[in-house]
């Protein structure tokens, strides 16, 4: 699964199987690219003893992104599971990519998790996309904590970063975003920067020094106590404000000293309810160290403050015919309900599915029912089948450790589910069920491809099918108008990874070609044409003459054929032949090779021969007549126009509207929405928004999203049409 932890030599062959949901924590790490999520996962794995001090295992692997694509791009591109054990609790750490192109992997991680760690770089701050994910978590009440990284960077300031997080994430209640620890600084270096060597616990009023490579506890000095006291009082007030004990605030304000056990209990409850969001600091272990800064405190928060799967409300479940089905949440003895949250291919094992079990218990070698939502509009095969699953395992770097079972609330990798795709439901074969799907972003960047060679052409179809089966944010289109194979992606990085996987995993080399938009043609006014097909070359000849008139019709009318022949000039049996020839020529186009639409063609007259006339001859004559009519008429090129809806922050509304106008768009209106965002509606020619997914992200600094839908075809401006015709003439 592209996972990022390896076991120590002493743990070889062993995998922890959770025996009860209460001993499981599912945590997703969220943050922008470069914030340090993967590094933090490695540090937590080291502290929890999942890896040795060097971060290496017996196979020489390292605790890092091991996928070759991730090595080359120096960033995560897929969801990864890293299970660790701490104090008898199995923690499933779900590392997600931070780059916007891989938001589908992020959404899958949010689906599989019960709580989120928002990783924020002290040197980069909080970006717009991270705020958007925070809002998504808030909408479903997911518990969250904030981890500040990169405190070793020059000019990093923990206090300032905490204030920034409170402003970004605590709009409703800034006092709900507060630190649990303050950084402990060592002596200043030559550059004037004092490194962070430990933490000061606000509730315990203890110092935790990591400078030796291991956490050591001590008492604070008097001057340190003064700094702790102010932050501690604010923290206590924030915890008490979220307490379920309504008398606690009155007692605190009355001067009563609230016990540490009470504060810790209320803190953990507030975090688990998603009403209080603690801020912590973390850093990877230095060379030879056993523990990274803040990792012990972070694991304590996860095990004590984050909710168990029992506390999560599971997604809605129904029978295959859509009837709601009540399922006891997270019951290991209940009916099997599990979901594929990630699909990957292993060159040795085959397809591997990362599965979250919401009810029941999954066991190796049992037969399950696989139910899909039929994303046929995205090129995904519809399916509803029984499959025998293979071995269960948990990932440790490049290896998979066998698992005896997977209970409700836990995660596992399942081998040999050959038909299951991301988002599918696994249930008992005699009690098939279907889970409500999670929302996936629409891929809006087209990538037209063709096989590089004949051997590649033979493997292309299967390779593409496997690619879209793994990634539901990718849509495969076989465009019947342009005769192109189009992969719709989320962005350039997403497209690059798709091409690389086609090459490296499935051995298919493809070429990227310019994406074509489905244009149309129509007549601007009335025109007449005469089709004469007369040939004599011995034996039966060919004889057919027809005269037609063409006139434009309103948009959406298609091709209308009218017979006004009188006196039998064209025999009745050949009139359908004329129509067939006209329609065939219309499909090929009459000007630039695009289908002709929205015209009425009237057959007025013609001539036939008693011997040489035939169905084929009159088809040819009909096509010739239409072509002649087009030569004497003005032909409009029609381009598809899309209705575009852009959701953008108020700061960027002007820039977005100006950009849309520069794309020959017509802004239809704007609408204010919640959270300081505006909905902009416009109509834009599709030929102008081929790369809009990339351009909008750049324009709005990653804070805007858009959707598009076909509206209609309308005439292209003459200067644009002339350029399209020139390109058509120059094409080989």
N, C-alpha and C positions, 0 to 999 in steps of 0.2 A: 504493500500500500504506500510505498514511498515513505517509510517510517524512519524515525530518527533516534532510536535508542538501541543499544546492544547490551546483552547481559554480561555479568562478570563470569570468569571461568568457573567459579563455584556454582553458578546458577544454570550451567549448561543443561539443556533438556527440560528444565523445569518452568512451568507457567502457572501463575496463580489463578485459580478458578474461584470466583466469588461464590459463597454458599448462601448468602442472603443479600437482598437489595440494600439493606442498611449499611453494609460494608463497602459500598461502591460510591465513588464520586466521578461524575463525568464533567470535565471542564474544558471549554474551548478557549484558545488563546486568540485574541483579536487585536489588530493594530496595523498601522500602515507599513508598507514595505521598508525594511531597514530598521524597524523599531527594536529588533532583537528578540522576536518570539522564539525562533528556533534555538538561539543561544540560551534563552531562559529555560526552555524545555531540557536542554542538555545539562544545565546547571542543576535543575530539580532532580533529574535522573541520577546525577552524580551524588547529590546529597542523600537521596533515598536509597542509595546502594545499588541502583540498577546497572551502573557501569563502574569500572575501576578508576583509579585516580588519573590515569593517562587518557581516559575516555576511549580505551581500546579493549577489544575482546580477543578471544582465542583465534578468530578467523582474520585478525588484522584489521577489522572494520573500525570505523570511527563513528562517534556520535554526531552525525551531521546529515544533511540532505545527500542521499547517496544516488539518487536518480541522475543519470548522465546529463539530462537537460538542466536539472537544478545546478549541477556543477558548472556547466557552461554559462548559465545566466546569473549565477551567484544569488539566487533567490528561490524561495519555495514556489512551486507551481501547482501543488496538489495538497489535498487534505491528508494528514498523517496522524496515525495513532501511536502514542508512546505510553504504555501502561507501567506504572510504578507502584510500589507498596510502601505504605508508611503507617506504622502503629496499627497493623492489622486491617488497614483500609486500602482497597485497590483504587488507585486514582488513574483514570483514563484521560490522559492529556491529549487533546486534539489540536494539533498545530495547523493553522490555516494560512494560506498565502495572503500577503498584504496588498498585492497589486490588484487594481480594480478589474483587470481582465479575468481574474479567477474568482470572481464573487460567487460563482456557482459552488466552488469548493467551500467558501465561507458559509454559504447558506446551509450546505450539508452538515458542516460542523455545528452550526447553531441548532439544527434539528436533532443531532445526536447528543447534545450536551444538556446539562441541567443548570449550569452556571457559566459565567464568562469572566476571563481575566483580560482586561484591556491593557495592552502593553504600549506605553507611551515613552518616546525617546526625549530625554531632557534637552537634547541638542536640536530636535526638530519640532517639538510641540505637538499639538493636536490638529490634524487635518480634517477637511470637510467630510471625507468619506468615513472616517472613524466616528465622527459625530452622527452620521446617518445610521451607522450600525448600532450605535448606542440607542438611538431613537427606536430602532427595530426591537432591540431587547426590552426597552422600556414598555413598548406596546404590548408585549406578552408577559411582562412582569418577571423577566429572567434576572436572578441575582447576579450582581457584578462587583468586581473589585478592580482597582487600578494599580498597575505596577509601573513605576518610573525607572527607566534604564538609562544607560550611558551617562551616569553621574561622573564618570572619569573624564568626560570631555571638558575642555577648557570653556569657561564661562557658563557651565551648567549650574543651575540653582534649583535645589529641591523645593525650597519654599515658594519661589516664583512659579515653578511648574505645578505645584499643588494648587496655587491660586488659579492658574490657567485651567486646570482640570475642573475646578469648582465652577468656573464661569462657563466652560463648555458643556459639562455634564450635569451640573446642579442648577439649571435654570429655574426650576420650581422651588428648590430648597438648597442653597449653597452649603448650609450646615450639615447636609447629608453626605457631603464629599469631604472627608477629613482624614489626615494621616494617623496611623496607629503608632508609627515610629518616626523619629527624626534622625537625620544622618549624623554620624560621629566622624569628625574630620581629623586627619593626622596633621603633622607639621607641613607648612607651606614649602613647595619646591621652588627651584630657581625661577620658574615661570609665574610664581605668585599664586599657583593653584594648590589648594589643600585637598589631597585625595580623601575620599570617603573610606574609612577603615572599619566602621562598625555602625551600630544603630543604638538609639536611646528609646527604650520602651516607655510609652506615655502612661499606660495603665499600670504596669509593674514598677515603673520608675527604676529600672535596671539598665545597665549598659551591656551591650553584646558586641564584643570586639572580635573581628574576623581577620585581623592583621597577621595572625600566625597561621592562617589557613584552616583553622577550626574555630567554631564559635566558643567564646569564653565569656562568662557572665561576671559582672563586677558592680560595685556601687558607684553612683555618680558623684562627682565633686560638687561642692556647694554652688559654684557658678553654673554648673550644668543643670542642677536642680531648678534654678531660677528660670532657665529657658524651658525646661520640661513642664514646669507648673502652669505657665500660661496656656500652652498648647493642650495640656492635659485637661484643664478646666473646660475648654471649649469642646474637646472630644467627649467628655463626660456629659455635658449638656446636650450634645448631639445624640448620644446613645440614649439618654433618658427620654429625650423628645420622641424617640421611636419606640420606647418601651410600651409593652401592653399593660404595665402596671401604672395606672393613671395617678396614683398617689406618690410615685417616686419623685417627680419633679418638685412637688410641694415639700417633700421631706428633704430633698437636696437643697432647695432654696432656703429652707428653715435651718440649715446648718448641720444637718445630720450627715455623717460620713457614710457614704455608700460603699459596701464591701466589694472587694475585687471580684469575688465569685459572682456576685449579682451583676456587676458591670460586664464581665465576660459573657455571662449567660445571655444578657439582654443584647449585647453586641452580636453574638452569633445568631440570635433569633432575628434581629433586624436585617442582618446580611442575608440570611436564608429567605426572608420574606421579600427581599428586593426593595427595601425602603432606606437602607443605609449602605454607602459605598466607600469602604475603607481604601486609603491610599498607602501603598508600601513601596519600598525601594529594593532593587535587586541588581546583582552583578555576577558575572561568571566567576568561577574559581580561578585563581592564578595558578601558574604551573606548579604542580606538586601538591596543591591544596586539596583538601577533602570536601570543603564546603564553600559555596559561593555566597557572597554577601546577601543576606536577607532570604536565602532559600529555606532555612529552617522555619523562619517566621511565616513564610508564604505557605509552606506545607501544613503548618499548624492551622492557618486560616482555612485552607481547603478542607482538611479533615474535620475541623471543629465548627467552621462557620458556613460552609457551603452546604446546600441541601442534598439529601439522599434522593435517589430516583423515586422513592415512595412519596416524596413531597411534590412531584411534578404532575401536572394534569396532562395526561396523554392525548395525542391528537384523536379526532373523531374516527370511529370505526364503523363500517357498514358491511352488510352482506353484498355479494356481487351484483344483486339486482337493485342496490341502492337503499335498502332498508336499514335504518340506524340499529346498531348493535351495542348493547351495554357490556363493557368489559371491565372487570375490577382492575384498577390501575396497579401495575407492577406486582402482579401475583404470580410467583413461580409455578404455582399449581393450576393456574388458570389456562384458558385456551391460548394456543400459540398465536401471537401477533408480533411480528418482527418486520423491520424495514431495511432495505438495502440503501445505505447512505453514501456508498462509494463503490465504484467498480474499477478494477485494474486488471492488467494482463501480466502474468509472469511467464517468462520463456520456458520454464521447466514444469510449472504446475498448471498453467493455463489461466483461466479467468478466476480471479479472487474477489469476493464480495465482502466489504466491511458492513456488518449488520448490527443494528441496535435492536435489542429485544425489549419490547414494551410489556409483554404478558407471556406467561408460560415459560417453558425451558426448551432450549434448542440443543439437540444431541447429534453427534456424528452419525452418518450413514442412515438417517431416517428420511422418509419421503415427505416432502412438504408441497403445498400448493403455492405457485407463484402467480400473483395477480398484478397486472400492469394497468396503467391509466390510458394506454393507447395513444401515445404521443406521435400518431402517424403524421401529423402536420409538421413534425420536426424530423421526419425520416426514420423514426423509431418503429420497429416492428411491434404490432399489437400481439399480445400473448396472454394466455390464461391456461396454464399447464401445471402438471405435477412433475416434480423433479426430485431425484435422490441426491441429497447433499453429500459432499465428501467430508474430509476431516475438518474439525474446528481447530483454530489456532489463535495465538496472539502474536503480534509482530515484535521482533527485537532486531532492529536494523534490517539487514538483508535476510535475516532468518525468520522462520515461523516456528513458534514453540507450540506443541500439541496441547489441546485443551479438552478436558473430559466432558464438559458441558458449558452452556452459557445461559444463565438464569435471567429472569426479567430484571431490567435495569442495567445490564452489563453489555459490553461490546465484544464482538469476536469476528475473526476472518473466516469465511466459509469458502471452501474450494469446490470446484466443479459444478457451480450453478451456471450452466451454459446458456440458459435462456433469460436469466434474471438480469435486469438493468437497474441503474440507479433510480431510486424512487419506488421500486416495486415492493409489494407486501408479501411476506412469507407467513403462511398459516397452515393449520392441519389440513391434510388432503380431504378428510371427511367433514371439515367445517371451514370452507374457504371464506376469507374475509378480505377487506380492502381498507387501507388507511387513507385518510384525507391527505392529499399531496401537499407538499410545501411549495411556496411560491418561488419560481425560478425566473431570472431575468431573460428577456427575449434577446437573442443574438441579432444584432442589427448591422454588422459589418460583413458585406459579401466578399467571398474569396472564390473566384472562378478558377478551376483547375482542370488539367487534362493529363493523362498518362504520358510519361516521358518516352516510353517505348512500348512495343508490342507486349513483351513479358509483363511490364507494369500494368498495361491495360487489362490483362487477364486477372491480375490480383487486386485491381483497384476497388471493385465493387465490394469484395469481402473486407478489405481493409477499412473502407469508409463505414461499412455497417458496424464493425467492431469499435471504431472510433466514436460514433454517435451513441453506441450502447453504453460506453463508459462515461460519456459527458452529456447530460441532458440539456446543458446550456448551448449545445451545438446543434444546428439544424442542417439537414442535408436536403438539397433541392435539385431535382432533375428538371430544368426549365424547358418546357416543351416549345416555347416561343423562340428562345435564343439558342436552344440545343446545347446549353452549357451545364456542366456539373458545378454546383455552387455550394460551398460550405459557408454557412452563416455563423460568424464568431462574435465574441464580445469586444474584441480589440486586436491590435497588431500583435501583442505578445501572445494572446490566445491563439491567433492564427499561426504564429511561428511554432508554437508548441505542437499544434495539430499536424503541421507539415513534418516536423521532426519525428513525431511518433509514427506517422505513416511510414517514414523512411526506416527508422531504427527498429521499431517493433514488428512491423508488418511487411517490411521489405519492398515498399512501393515508392518509387521515385515519381514525383509529379512536377509539372510546370505550372506556374501561376500565369494566367492570361488576363487581359483587361475584361472587367465585368461588363456585360452588355445589359442595357435596359430594353424592355420589350416595347418598341415603338410600333406605331400603326400609321396607315396612310388613309386619306380620304380625298374626295373631289371637292374643290372649292366652289364649283359651279357646274352648270349643265354642259354636257359634251356628247358628241356622237361618234360612233366608230363602225367601221365595216370590216368584217373578217372574211377573207377569201382564201380558201384552201383548195386549190385545184392542181392535181398532179396526174400525169399520164405516163406510165413507163412500161407499157405492155401488160396485157391481161386487164384485170380490174384496176381502175384508177381510184383516185380520191377526189370527191367533189362535194364541197359544202360552202355556202355563202350565207352570211347572216349580217343583219344591220341592227345596231342597238343604240339606245340612248341611256346615258348615265346622269343621275342627279343626286345631290347630297341629301342626307336625311339627318334628323336630330341625333345627338349622341346616344349610344346604347341601342340603336336600331338594328345593327348588324348588316347583313346583305339581304336585300329584298329583290326577288326576281318576279317580273310581270310579263305575261305573254299577251301581245296585242297583234299577233300575226293574223291576217285575214286571207281568205281565198286559198289556203293550203300552200302558200309559198314555201313554208317549211313544213314538211309532213309531221303529223302529230307525234309519231314515234321518235322523232329526232329533237323535239323541243326539250325534253329532259336532258338530252345530250348537250345541247347548247348551255343549259343551266349548269350542268356538271363541269363543263370546260371553263365557264366564267368563274364559278366558285373555286375551282382548282387554281386558276390564275390569280384570283383575289387573295388566296392563301399565300401565294408566293410574292405578292406585291407587284406594283406597276411602276414604281419610281426608284426606291432605294432598297428594295428587297424586304419590306415589312408588310405584314398582312393588311389588306384593304378592308375597311369597315365603314358602316353607316352610309351606304349608298343604295339607291334603287336602280336596278338595271332592267330596262324594258326592251324586249325583243319586238322589233317593228316589222321586219321583212327579211326575205332571204330567198335562196334558190337551191334546188336539189336536182339530182340526176337519178333517173330510174335505176341505173345499174351501179354507178360509182359512188353514190352517197352511202354513208355508213355512220354508225354511232361514233367511231373514233374520229372521222372527218369532221363531224359537227362539233365535237368537243374541241378540236384544234381551232376551228373557225370561231367558236365562242371566245376562246382565250385570245386569239388574234384581234378580235373586235374590241375587247376590253383594253388591250395594249394600245391600239390605235386611238381609242377615245382618250386615253391618258396622255398620249403625245400632244394632243391639241388642247389640253386642259391644265389648269393650275392645280397641282397636287400638294395638299397640306401634309406635313409630317405631324403626327399626333404623339405627344409624349405623356406617360402616366404621371399623374399628380397625386401626391400623398398628403393625407391629413396628418400633420405632425403636432404632437403635444409635448411641450418641454416643461419640466418641473425644475425650477432653478431658484437659487437664493436671490433675495431682493437686490443684493449688491451687483449682480451680473445680468439683471433683466435688460438693461439698455444695450449691453454688448451683444446679448443673444438676439434681440429684436433687430439690431443693425445687421448682424451676421445673416439672419434669415432673409432680410431684404436684399442683401448682396447675392443671395442664391436665387434670385428671381421669385422669392416667396412673398405671399400676401398674409400679413398678420391679421387674424380674424378677431382677436380679443385677448384679454388677460383676466386672470382671476386670482385674487389673494387667497392663500391657504395658510394653514397653521405653521408655526415654527419659522416665521420670517421668510416664506417661500412663495413664489408666484408661478401660476400655471399659464403658459403662453401657448395659444392655439394658432396655427398657421397652415396654409396650403403651400407646398413647395414641390417643384418638379423633381421626380425621383432621380433624374440624371445628376442633380445638384447635391444629393445627400448620400452619395455612395460611401463617403468617408466621414459622415457627420458624427458617427460614434466616437471617432478619434478627435475630430476638431472640437466638438462640444466639451469633451473632457478637458482639453487644453484650455479652452476659453473660460471654463468655469472652475478650473483647478480641481476637477474631479467631483464637484458637488452637485452637478446637474444630471438628470436622466431624461430620456425621451422615449416616446412610442410613435409608431407610424402605421398607417393603414391606407390601403388604396382608396382613392376618391373617384377618379375618372381619368379619361384621356382628353387632352385638349390641344389645339394647334400650337406648334412650337414656333417661336419667333423666327422670322426669315433668316436672320444672320446666323442663328444657332443651327437651323435646319440646313443651311448651306454648308456649314462646317461638317455636319454629320454626313451629308452626301459626299463631300470630298473624302472623308475618311473611308466611306464605303467603296468609293472608286479606287482608292489607293490600296485597299485590302487585297491580299494575295488570293 
